[in-house]
């Protein structure tokens, strides 16, 4: 089992009690797109994740959003402006760094259902658990179950950015769509099934917008009211800040993590979220800033101040990156 060996900006100090065992450390990153620039880096023998290798490996469980199918099959669907498909050789840089990857996004279906099913198979063969999508509607909405240190955690993945045509159905593969009533039902079902911690991982919001919109705010509160312990988001290609509602954190958007094709500072900046949870919920979390170069490779940003929070604080503060 991997363990976090360093504290988060000096604010995470753990004391084990009878009611709460040692916290579980989770890492979340935003969009991981391994076609185009990152794909060329890997094809040339490079590694776009090498500079964050330790951060990804040191958590008890690491999760990202896979913003492309990994396949050799399929053909481009419709007339989308941007479509992606990564070669299966990219799996080598993901293995041992990611425990699970969300496929609940607007690019998983870029090359059709055949490529999507191939992607699921590749991830599973590599020991990486896909979630937020599956062979049918039931599988797509099934939680990602994490069991570490006696704690049972459910992570739920949803997409709510068009096209909705790639939503999973009763008997066909696709992604989990963010329908409010279904999301609430899934959170409650996870609790009933024994989840002590529930975290929805959302693909939502408008691209390039620096702040969450009314839709995100309304849904985040509804999810927490239904029993979510935290809400983590992505998709807008920019970070969007963080808030606390009823003592539970909402990280609106982590932005990009591995992605090329952008030039502005906002679009080439992302956050790595390090979250610690116990039986009572989120103990503390912090974010590490990443800056992507022209090839889409993320670089650490020592000294950058990014959001962080610990239990008992009513507002999100900021911490300096190590």
C-alpha positions in Angstrom: 0.0 0.0 0.0 1.3 3.5 -0.9 1.5 6.0 1.9 1.9 9.8 1.9 5.3 10.5 3.4 5.2 14.3 3.6 2.8 16.7 5.2 0.8 19.2 3.1 2.3 22.6 3.7 2.7 21.9 7.3 -1.0 21.9 8.0 -1.8 18.2 8.1 -1.0 16.7 11.4 -2.6 13.4 12.1 -3.6 12.0 15.6 -5.1 8.6 15.6 -8.1 8.1 17.9 -10.4 5.2 18.7 -13.1 6.9 16.7 -10.9 7.7 13.7 -8.0 5.7 12.4 -5.1 7.1 10.4 -6.6 9.2 7.5 -6.6 7.9 4.0 -4.8 10.1 1.4 -6.4 10.6 -1.9 -5.0 12.5 -4.9 -7.1 13.9 -7.7 -5.9 15.5 -10.9 -7.9 17.1 -13.8 -7.8 16.4 -17.5 -5.2 13.9 -18.7 -5.1 14.0 -22.5 -2.5 11.7 -24.0 -3.0 12.3 -27.7 -1.3 15.1 -29.7 1.7 16.7 -27.8 1.7 14.3 -24.8 1.3 11.3 -27.2 4.3 12.5 -29.3 6.4 12.9 -26.1 5.6 9.3 -25.1 6.2 8.0 -28.6 9.7 9.6 -28.5 10.5 7.8 -25.2 9.6 10.7 -22.9 7.3 10.8 -19.9 4.9 13.7 -19.4 4.2 12.6 -15.8 7.8 12.2 -14.5 7.9 15.5 -12.7 4.8 14.6 -10.6 5.8 10.9 -10.2 6.3 11.0 -6.4 3.1 13.0 -5.7 1.0 10.5 -7.8 2.6 7.4 -6.2 2.7 8.5 -2.6 -1.0 8.7 -2.0 -3.0 5.8 -0.8 -5.2 6.1 -3.9 -4.7 8.3 -7.0 -7.5 9.4 -9.4 -7.5 11.4 -12.6 -9.8 12.2 -15.5 -8.9 10.5 -18.7 -9.8 13.0 -21.4 -9.4 10.7 -24.4 -10.1 7.1 -25.5 -7.0 4.8 -25.5 -7.6 2.6 -28.6 -6.7 1.7 -32.1 -10.3 1.0 -33.2 -13.3 3.3 -34.0 -13.8 6.3 -36.1 -14.6 9.9 -35.4 -18.2 10.5 -34.4 -20.1 13.5 -35.7 -18.4 16.8 -36.4 -16.9 17.9 -33.1 -14.2 20.6 -33.4 -11.7 18.6 -31.2 -11.4 14.8 -31.0 -8.7 12.7 -29.3 -7.5 9.1 -29.4 -4.3 8.0 -27.7 -2.2 5.0 -28.7 -2.3 2.1 -26.2 1.5 2.6 -25.6 0.6 5.5 -23.3 -0.6 3.0 -20.7 3.0 2.6 -19.6 3.1 6.1 -18.1 -0.2 5.6 -16.3 0.5 2.3 -14.7 1.6 2.4 -11.0 0.7 6.1 -10.9 -3.0 6.0 -11.2 -5.3 3.6 -9.3 -8.4 4.7 -11.2 -9.4 7.0 -14.1 -12.7 8.7 -14.7 -14.1 8.2 -18.2 -17.1 10.4 -17.5 -16.3 13.2 -19.9 -17.1 14.7 -23.2 -14.2 13.1 -25.1 -14.5 9.4 -24.1 -16.9 8.9 -27.0 -14.8 10.7 -29.6 -14.2 7.5 -31.6 -17.4 5.7 -30.9 -18.5 2.8 -28.6 -16.0 0.3 -30.0 -13.0 2.5 -29.0 -14.7 3.3 -25.7 -15.0 -0.4 -24.9 -11.4 -1.0 -26.0 -10.4 1.8 -23.6 -12.1 0.1 -20.6 -10.4 -3.1 -21.5 -6.9 -1.5 -21.7 -7.3 0.2 -18.4 -8.4 -2.9 -16.6 -5.6 -4.9 -18.1 -3.1 -2.3 -16.8 -4.6 -2.5 -13.3 -6.3 0.9 -13.5 -10.0 1.0 -12.6 -12.2 3.0 -14.9 -15.4 4.6 -13.5 -18.1 7.0 -14.5 -18.7 4.8 -17.6 -19.2 1.2 -18.5 -20.8 -1.5 -20.6 -24.3 -0.3 -19.7 -26.1 2.2 -17.5 -25.8 0.2 -14.3 -22.1 -0.2 -14.7 -21.6 3.5 -15.6 -23.3 4.6 -12.4 -21.6 2.1 -10.2 -19.3 3.7 -7.6 -15.5 3.4 -7.6 -15.1 1.6 -4.3 -11.9 2.3 -2.4 -11.1 0.3 0.8 -8.0 1.5 2.7 -7.1 1.5 6.4 -10.5 0.2 7.4 -12.3 3.0 5.5 -14.8 2.4 2.7 -14.9 5.3 0.2 -17.2 5.7 -2.9 -16.2 8.0 -5.7 -18.9 8.7 -8.3 -18.1 10.0 -11.8 -20.4 12.1 -14.0 -20.3 14.1 -17.2 -22.7 17.0 -18.0 -21.1 18.6 -21.0 -22.4 17.8 -24.5 -22.8 15.6 -26.4 -25.2 13.6 -24.3 -25.5 11.1 -27.1 -22.7 9.1 -25.5 -24.6 8.4 -22.3 -24.7 4.8 -21.4 -28.0 3.0 -21.8 -29.7 -0.1 -20.5 -27.8 -2.4 -22.9 -25.2 -0.2 -24.5 -21.9 1.3 -23.3 -21.2 4.9 -22.5 -20.7 7.4 -19.7 -22.7 8.4 -16.6 -24.7 11.5 -17.3 -25.2 14.1 -14.6 -29.0 14.0 -14.1 -29.7 15.5 -10.7 -32.2 13.0 -9.5 -29.9 10.1 -10.5 -26.9 11.7 -8.9 -28.8 12.1 -5.6 -30.0 8.6 -5.8 -26.5 7.3 -6.5 -25.1 9.1 -3.4 -27.8 7.8 -1.2 -27.4 4.3 -2.6 -23.6 4.4 -1.9 -24.3 5.3 1.7 -26.8 2.5 2.0 -24.2 0.1 0.5 -21.8 1.0 3.3 -19.8 4.0 2.1 -18.4 6.0 4.9 -17.1 8.7 2.5 -18.8 9.7 -0.7 -17.1 12.0 -3.3 -18.7 13.0 -6.6 -16.1 13.7 -9.3 -17.8 16.0 -11.8 -17.1 17.0 -15.4 -19.0 20.2 -15.5 -19.1 24.0 -16.0 -18.3 26.2 -19.0 -14.9 26.1 -20.7 -12.4 29.0 -19.9 -14.7 30.5 -17.2 -12.7 31.4 -14.1 -15.6 31.0 -11.7 -18.3 28.3 -11.2 -21.7 29.1 -12.6 -25.1 28.9 -10.9 -25.7 25.4 -12.2 -22.5 24.1 -10.5 -23.3 25.9 -7.3 -26.8 24.6 -7.1 -25.8 21.0 -7.9 -22.9 21.0 -5.5 -25.1 22.0 -2.6 -27.7 19.4 -3.6 -25.1 16.7 -3.6 -23.8 17.6 -0.2 -27.3 17.9 1.1 -27.8 14.3 -0.2 -24.8 13.0 1.7 -21.6 13.8 -0.3 -18.5 14.6 1.9 -16.8 16.6 -0.8 -17.3 17.6 -4.4 -14.4 17.7 -6.9 -14.7 19.1 -10.4 -13.0 19.5 -13.7 -13.6 20.2 -17.4 -13.4 24.1 -17.9 -9.6 23.9 -18.7 -9.0 26.4 -15.9 -9.0 26.3 -12.2 -12.1 27.8 -10.5 -11.3 28.1 -6.8 -12.9 26.3 -3.9 -15.6 26.8 -1.2 -16.9 25.2 1.9 -20.6 24.3 2.3 -22.0 22.8 5.5 -18.4 22.1 6.5 -17.7 20.1 3.4 -15.3 21.3 0.6 -16.1 21.9 -3.0 -13.1 22.2 -5.4 -14.9 23.6 -8.4 -12.3 22.8 -11.1 -8.8 21.3 -11.1 -8.2 22.5 -14.6 -5.9 20.7 -17.0 -3.1 18.4 -15.8 -1.6 16.9 -19.0 -2.8 18.8 -22.1 -1.3 20.7 -24.9 -2.8 23.2 -27.4 -3.3 26.1 -24.9 -1.2 29.2 -24.6 -2.5 31.5 -21.8 -1.3 31.2 -18.3 -4.9 30.3 -17.0 -5.3 27.5 -19.5 -1.9 26.0 -18.8 -2.3 26.0 -15.0 -3.8 23.1 -13.1 -4.0 21.8 -9.6 -3.2 18.5 -8.0 -5.6 18.0 -5.1 -4.3 16.1 -2.1 -7.2 15.2 0.2 -7.2 13.3 3.5 -10.3 11.6 4.8 -11.4 9.7 7.9 -14.7 8.3 9.2 -16.0 11.8 10.0 -15.3 13.1 6.5 -12.6 15.3 5.0 -9.8 16.1 7.5 -7.8 18.5 5.3 -6.7 19.1 1.8 -4.3 21.2 -0.2 -3.6 21.8 -3.9 -0.3 21.9 -5.8 0.0 24.0 -8.8 1.2 22.6 -12.2 2.2 24.6 -15.2 2.0 22.8 -18.6 4.7 23.5 -21.3 4.0 23.6 -25.0 4.1 19.7 -25.2 1.5 19.5 -22.4 3.9 18.2 -19.8 3.1 19.6 -16.3 5.8 21.2 -14.2 5.7 21.9 -10.4 5.4 25.6 -9.3 7.4 25.9 -6.1 6.3 28.9 -4.0 2.9 29.3 -5.7 0.0 29.9 -3.3 -3.0 27.7 -3.9 -6.2 26.8 -2.0 -6.0 24.6 1.1 -8.3 23.8 4.0 -8.6 21.8 7.2 -11.5 20.6 9.3 -12.9 23.3 11.5 -12.1 26.1 9.2 -15.2 27.9 7.9 -13.4 29.2 4.8 -10.8 28.1 2.3 -7.3 29.5 2.8 -4.1 29.3 0.8 -0.9 27.5 1.3 2.5 28.0 -0.4 3.6 25.1 -2.6 6.8 23.3 -1.4 
